[in-house]
Amino acid sequence: MSTTESPPPTAITKAPRFREQLIGFHLLWGVVLAALGYFVCHWLGTKIGNHIKGQTATDQDDIAVLLGFLGATLGWLIGLGFFNYPLSRMMGRPASLIEGEEYGVWRYFRLCTDHKVVAVQYFVAVLFFFGVGGLNAMLIRGELTSDNATFIQAGNYLTLVSLHGTMMLMMMSAGVLGPLGNYLVPLMIGARRMAFPRVESLTLWLTVLAGFMLISAIFLGGFPTGWTGYAPLSVEARAGMDAYLFSFALIGISLCLVGLNIIATVMTMRAPGLYWNRIPVFVWGMVTTSVLAVLAAPVLFAALYMAALDRTVETTFFLASNGGSPFLWYNLFWFFGHPEVYILALPGFGIVLEILPVFARKPLWGYRVAVAGMFGVALLSFMVWQHHLFVSGINANLRPFYMFTTELISIPTGIIFLIGMGTLWRARIRFTVPMLFCLAFFFNFLIGGLSGVYLSDVPSNVTTHGSYFVMAHFHYTIMGGLVFATIGGFYYWLPKITGFKLNETLGKIHFWMMFIFFNLTFFPLFAAGLLGMPRRVSSYNPSLHGLNVFVSISAWCLGLSLLVFLANIVWTQLLLREPAGPNPWLSKSLEWQLPSPVPSYNFERIPVINSAPYSYGIPDAPPVADFGTPARLPGGPAITPEGGVL
Amino acid sequence: MSAVGAMTDGAGPDVRHGRRILIIWAVANVIFVPIVIWVLGPHIPPYDASQQSTDQHNVNVVLSALATPVLLMIWVYFGYSITVFRQRGPEVVDGPPIEGDPRIQVTWLAATTVIVIALAVYGTVGLLPSSAAGAGGGQGPNPLSKPPNAASALQVQVIGQQWLWTFRWPGYGGVQTPYLVLPVNRWIAFHVTSLDVSHSFWAYELGVKADAIPGNDNVAFVRPTQLRSFQIRCAELCGLWHGHMNTTGQIVSQSAFDTWIAQARVRYQGVTQQLPPYSHVYYPAPDQRAG
């Protein structure tokens, strides 16, 4: 690394002219080469497929589609320039460790190794795909205003349901690790970059590609399985299923790499003085989430690979008639799927516990217990997956065990509530927009958690399994929990990311609309499930018609509330651009001690950490970090206490 | 950075807040727990069409009665805190730097652990061989929760396929019917399986749900106690017409059932002869795999 030392923070070279940029490696070439790769490999796949068709008498073109996706991925990565660095190194040529920063605003459209740029790219991508998933939900609710399949054809309805579920699960699992994790982890631990900046950019561009590949399922006939992709159905489904398999696999790779990157960063790149017991609780949330992602995503990948083999070269991993078993898919999928559910919860815990002390103006009440609670959730989440299979015909003797482990999870999650309650005790609570979202998190997550008790109890599960009760339950935990926390986090950190204020009044309108209509949408669905409405249906018992119309109207208002959020972002960040100042919330956290937006290379000098960032109200508390005086050799690299890496 | 806030809250020392919260919580419990049990309780599904649904209904009422105090405690605490400890106005004042109290943390951990273990024990009791509550859920080929004389139960095979249910009666010459009619007050053993993809047999009012998975014999027990009809739905996504994969079953007296099944044997005689011999699982020919 010492041979490719970076230029000093201020020495950003002049941005190349537009014409010069056109020939470089960036998004445009990524798209062109991805399309080229798709068509070349699709053609190749058709040739191979013809050969296999002769042997097995199937008329599927899954081989062509899957190979096409593989070619598209390769072309995409070549076009974006991901192979330049390893190839240069292999050929013994000098290669720059830092890339993309000299391109001004164009760095947002290419491989860039600045973690802040990647985070903003992630933010835009996740917001876009979240919008796509949300529009699907709006259409689903439109169809459900009638108790029979009416304006959306039944097959398209299933594709909508499947796209909504898969898109949301894929994007929300990257939704915090990507934007906030990549942005904040280096800032909070006093580092200038992530441990593997190129991998960080890779995960982003894989996520973007995966999102569009999933959408491409629409043009391949859609897929009927929901996000769970249950096996015998997925094996017989049309080619849209291949889009699901391939894009989910890309997300699996991406999740695994994000996790490795964050764990490595936190383990190796902490500033001096940032002991394990001083790491901000948000970073702990990211670390525990990363542990889950690293351990769970490979299992998903394996399962998807088997499904792809079943669909293409006629293996029978999941076909009972030829010696396989659908249970293999269920177990592999849920061994990933349940930790995945907590990949969608732990970041929320981290955000909420990080923001709460700032607006309660009190130290986090029980830091160590909170961290232990997060690790407890992470550990237990690998031991509960068969509760998704309580009535599927698993060994009946196993059901009490999985019931017990499932209920055990309420102990560590209860700790998160305890920490929140302790922090609010005799606090000086200010109702800022981020704080409102955090408080709503507790309200919603409580309902989500308590409804989980019904689902974990086998006799009660007989009614609620596979019904709208489950659907309401996980929307309360994921949307009411994670999405509320994440939006709160965006309101809190966006002024740091962009340097511009968000509008408080619009924020409050957004909050109250979203909170009220979220609850009006999903609470009645508990009743719908208990009254016998299965998930993922386009026709239901006419007696539930009124309830569903009510829910649909609420859901559309919920969608409108998110438009207020979007309007707020566009208006304040793109048009108004009112400077937020370095620390509008008077937070003690490390990132708020830096200018907004954070300069390239983050810290003039690597800070020396004095304490955990929660010393509110403590008289004579030292500042959270000692930033020292800028020390730099003229024209040379910055000197850091740890020896001057970057 | 703001100055350390002076302790100017007029709300008094800790103990008074704690006592007030406890009192509000107790009052709320006295009001709402009986409402949940006696007003809301009777309306909680799955009602009482069978022994299983009655037991599951009772479980749901018990869980609701247990969840209510927890819900109220958190709501009362948060409601009280954000009302009383709220700081209005633009001035930012720091609160008292209270550190986490290990005694409270240990107490909380102990309390949640006790609740969780109690829940798990309660749920497990519902799954014991002697209990009817867990018998309605599919238990695979070797059920644990079952009636004492399971062998003498009326055997009904439920066959799911895209997108309809059929029912086969091994005790009546293996006849297959497109309708489900069951005798009242008699133990019934459902053997649920599938011919193509995974389905889930959900007899809503009976409190029965068992996934129909190809190659698997998923057993669930039920003992209907009322003469009435019940809905049958598919609760596992099975493709295009998943939402339409429903039918209505009927619970009738034993004599009416005997008459019905005798007529069915005659009416479907031709079909029965065409069917493969009765088996716990069926494997359709591989060339039927869809393209």
Boltz contact constraints between the chains, C-beta under 6 A:
constraints:
  - contact:
      token1: [A, 58]
      token2: [B, 291]
      max_distance: 6.0
  - contact:
      token1: [A, 59]
      token2: [B, 291]
      max_distance: 6.0
  - contact:
      token1: [A, 60]
      token2: [B, 291]
      max_distance: 6.0
  - contact:
      token1: [A, 154]
      token2: [B, 240]
      max_distance: 6.0
  - contact:
      token1: [A, 155]
      token2: [B, 240]
      max_distance: 6.0
  - contact:
      token1: [A, 224]
      token2: [B, 239]
      max_distance: 6.0
  - contact:
      token1: [A, 226]
      token2: [B, 237]
      max_distance: 6.0
  - contact:
      token1: [A, 230]
      token2: [B, 198]
      max_distance: 6.0
  - contact:
      token1: [A, 232]
      token2: [B, 197]
      max_distance: 6.0
  - contact:
      token1: [A, 232]
      token2: [B, 214]
      max_distance: 6.0
  - contact:
      token1: [A, 233]
      token2: [B, 197]
      max_distance: 6.0
  - contact:
      token1: [A, 233]
      token2: [B, 239]
      max_distance: 6.0
  - contact:
      token1: [A, 236]
      token2: [B, 290]
      max_distance: 6.0
  - contact:
      token1: [A, 320]
      token2: [B, 214]
      max_distance: 6.0
  - contact:
      token1: [A, 320]
      token2: [B, 215]
      max_distance: 6.0
  - contact:
      token1: [A, 321]
      token2: [B, 283]
      max_distance: 6.0
  - contact:
      token1: [A, 326]
      token2: [B, 198]
      max_distance: 6.0
  - contact:
      token1: [A, 326]
      token2: [B, 213]
      max_distance: 6.0
  - contact:
      token1: [A, 361]
      token2: [B, 94]
      max_distance: 6.0
  - contact:
      token1: [A, 361]
      token2: [B, 95]
      max_distance: 6.0
  - contact:
      token1: [A, 362]
      token2: [B, 95]
      max_distance: 6.0
  - contact:
      token1: [A, 363]
      token2: [B, 97]
      max_distance: 6.0
  - contact:
      token1: [A, 365]
      token2: [B, 100]
      max_distance: 6.0
  - contact:
      token1: [A, 366]
      token2: [B, 100]
      max_distance: 6.0
  - contact:
      token1: [A, 366]
      token2: [B, 105]
      max_distance: 6.0
  - contact:
      token1: [A, 369]
      token2: [B, 105]
      max_distance: 6.0
  - contact:
      token1: [A, 391]
      token2: [B, 137]
      max_distance: 6.0
  - contact:
      token1: [A, 391]
      token2: [B, 138]
      max_distance: 6.0
  - contact:
      token1: [A, 391]
      token2: [B, 209]
      max_distance: 6.0
  - contact:
      token1: [A, 391]
      token2: [B, 210]
      max_distance: 6.0
  - contact:
      token1: [A, 391]
      token2: [B, 211]
      max_distance: 6.0
  - contact:
      token1: [A, 392]
      token2: [B, 211]
      max_distance: 6.0
  - contact:
      token1: [A, 393]
      token2: [B, 138]
      max_distance: 6.0
  - contact:
      token1: [A, 393]
      token2: [B, 140]
      max_distance: 6.0
  - contact:
      token1: [A, 393]
      token2: [B, 211]
      max_distance: 6.0
  - contact:
      token1: [A, 393]
      token2: [B, 216]
      max_distance: 6.0
  - contact:
      token1: [A, 393]
      token2: [B, 218]
      max_distance: 6.0
  - contact:
      token1: [A, 396]
      token2: [B, 139]
      max_distance: 6.0
  - contact:
      token1: [A, 396]
      token2: [B, 140]
      max_distance: 6.0
  - contact:
      token1: [A, 396]
      token2: [B, 143]
      max_distance: 6.0
  - contact:
      token1: [A, 396]
      token2: [B, 144]
      max_distance: 6.0
  - contact:
      token1: [A, 397]
      token2: [B, 144]
      max_distance: 6.0
  - contact:
      token1: [A, 399]
      token2: [B, 127]
      max_distance: 6.0
  - contact:
      token1: [A, 400]
      token2: [B, 124]
      max_distance: 6.0
  - contact:
      token1: [A, 400]
      token2: [B, 127]
      max_distance: 6.0
  - contact:
      token1: [A, 403]
      token2: [B, 123]
      max_distance: 6.0
  - contact:
      token1: [A, 404]
      token2: [B, 120]
      max_distance: 6.0
  - contact:
      token1: [A, 407]
      token2: [B, 116]
      max_distance: 6.0
  - contact:
      token1: [A, 407]
      token2: [B, 119]
      max_distance: 6.0
  - contact:
      token1: [A, 407]
      token2: [B, 120]
      max_distance: 6.0
  - contact:
      token1: [A, 408]
      token2: [B, 116]
      max_distance: 6.0
  - contact:
      token1: [A, 410]
      token2: [B, 116]
      max_distance: 6.0
  - contact:
      token1: [A, 411]
      token2: [B, 112]
      max_distance: 6.0
  - contact:
      token1: [A, 411]
      token2: [B, 113]
      max_distance: 6.0
  - contact:
      token1: [A, 411]
      token2: [B, 116]
      max_distance: 6.0
  - contact:
      token1: [A, 414]
      token2: [B, 112]
      max_distance: 6.0
  - contact:
      token1: [A, 418]
      token2: [B, 108]
      max_distance: 6.0
  - contact:
      token1: [A, 421]
      token2: [B, 77]
      max_distance: 6.0
  - contact:
      token1: [A, 424]
      token2: [B, 81]
      max_distance: 6.0
  - contact:
      token1: [A, 426]
      token2: [B, 85]
      max_distance: 6.0
  - contact:
      token1: [A, 426]
      token2: [B, 96]
      max_distance: 6.0
  - contact:
      token1: [A, 427]
      token2: [B, 85]
      max_distance: 6.0
  - contact:
      token1: [A, 427]
      token2: [B, 95]
      max_distance: 6.0
  - contact:
      token1: [A, 428]
      token2: [B, 87]
      max_distance: 6.0
  - contact:
      token1: [A, 428]
      token2: [B, 93]
      max_distance: 6.0
  - contact:
      token1: [A, 428]
      token2: [B, 95]
      max_distance: 6.0
  - contact:
      token1: [A, 429]
      token2: [B, 82]
      max_distance: 6.0
  - contact:
      token1: [A, 429]
      token2: [B, 85]
      max_distance: 6.0
  - contact:
      token1: [A, 429]
      token2: [B, 86]
      max_distance: 6.0
  - contact:
      token1: [A, 429]
      token2: [B, 87]
      max_distance: 6.0
  - contact:
      token1: [A, 430]
      token2: [B, 87]
      max_distance: 6.0
  - contact:
      token1: [A, 446]
      token2: [B, 74]
      max_distance: 6.0
  - contact:
      token1: [A, 450]
      token2: [B, 67]
      max_distance: 6.0
  - contact:
      token1: [A, 454]
      token2: [B, 63]
      max_distance: 6.0
  - contact:
      token1: [A, 457]
      token2: [B, 123]
      max_distance: 6.0
  - contact:
      token1: [A, 458]
      token2: [B, 127]
      max_distance: 6.0
  - contact:
      token1: [A, 458]
      token2: [B, 134]
      max_distance: 6.0
  - contact:
      token1: [A, 458]
      token2: [B, 137]
      max_distance: 6.0
  - contact:
      token1: [A, 459]
      token2: [B, 56]
      max_distance: 6.0
  - contact:
      token1: [A, 459]
      token2: [B, 59]
      max_distance: 6.0
  - contact:
      token1: [A, 459]
      token2: [B, 126]
      max_distance: 6.0
  - contact:
      token1: [A, 459]
      token2: [B, 133]
      max_distance: 6.0
  - contact:
      token1: [A, 459]
      token2: [B, 134]
      max_distance: 6.0
  - contact:
      token1: [A, 460]
      token2: [B, 59]
      max_distance: 6.0
  - contact:
      token1: [A, 460]
      token2: [B, 60]
      max_distance: 6.0
  - contact:
      token1: [A, 462]
      token2: [B, 56]
      max_distance: 6.0
  - contact:
      token1: [A, 462]
      token2: [B, 136]
      max_distance: 6.0
  - contact:
      token1: [A, 462]
      token2: [B, 137]
      max_distance: 6.0
  - contact:
      token1: [A, 462]
      token2: [B, 207]
      max_distance: 6.0
  - contact:
      token1: [A, 462]
      token2: [B, 209]
      max_distance: 6.0
  - contact:
      token1: [A, 463]
      token2: [B, 46]
      max_distance: 6.0
  - contact:
      token1: [A, 463]
      token2: [B, 56]
      max_distance: 6.0
  - contact:
      token1: [A, 465]
      token2: [B, 209]
      max_distance: 6.0
  - contact:
      token1: [A, 466]
      token2: [B, 200]
      max_distance: 6.0
  - contact:
      token1: [A, 466]
      token2: [B, 235]
      max_distance: 6.0
  - contact:
      token1: [A, 466]
      token2: [B, 236]
      max_distance: 6.0
  - contact:
      token1: [A, 530]
      token2: [B, 45]
      max_distance: 6.0
  - contact:
      token1: [A, 532]
      token2: [B, 204]
      max_distance: 6.0
  - contact:
      token1: [A, 534]
      token2: [B, 233]
      max_distance: 6.0
  - contact:
      token1: [A, 534]
      token2: [B, 235]
      max_distance: 6.0
  - contact:
      token1: [A, 536]
      token2: [B, 237]
      max_distance: 6.0
  - contact:
      token1: [A, 537]
      token2: [B, 243]
      max_distance: 6.0
  - contact:
      token1: [A, 538]
      token2: [B, 243]
      max_distance: 6.0
  - contact:
      token1: [A, 539]
      token2: [B, 243]
      max_distance: 6.0
  - contact:
      token1: [A, 539]
      token2: [B, 244]
      max_distance: 6.0
  - contact:
      token1: [A, 586]
      token2: [B, 2]
      max_distance: 6.0
  - contact:
      token1: [A, 586]
      token2: [B, 92]
      max_distance: 6.0
  - contact:
      token1: [A, 616]
      token2: [B, 94]
      max_distance: 6.0
  - contact:
      token1: [A, 617]
      token2: [B, 4]
      max_distance: 6.0
  - contact:
      token1: [A, 617]
      token2: [B, 94]
      max_distance: 6.0
  - contact:
      token1: [A, 617]
      token2: [B, 95]
      max_distance: 6.0
  - contact:
      token1: [A, 617]
      token2: [B, 96]
      max_distance: 6.0
  - contact:
      token1: [A, 617]
      token2: [B, 97]
      max_distance: 6.0
  - contact:
      token1: [A, 618]
      token2: [B, 97]
      max_distance: 6.0
  - contact:
      token1: [A, 619]
      token2: [B, 4]
      max_distance: 6.0
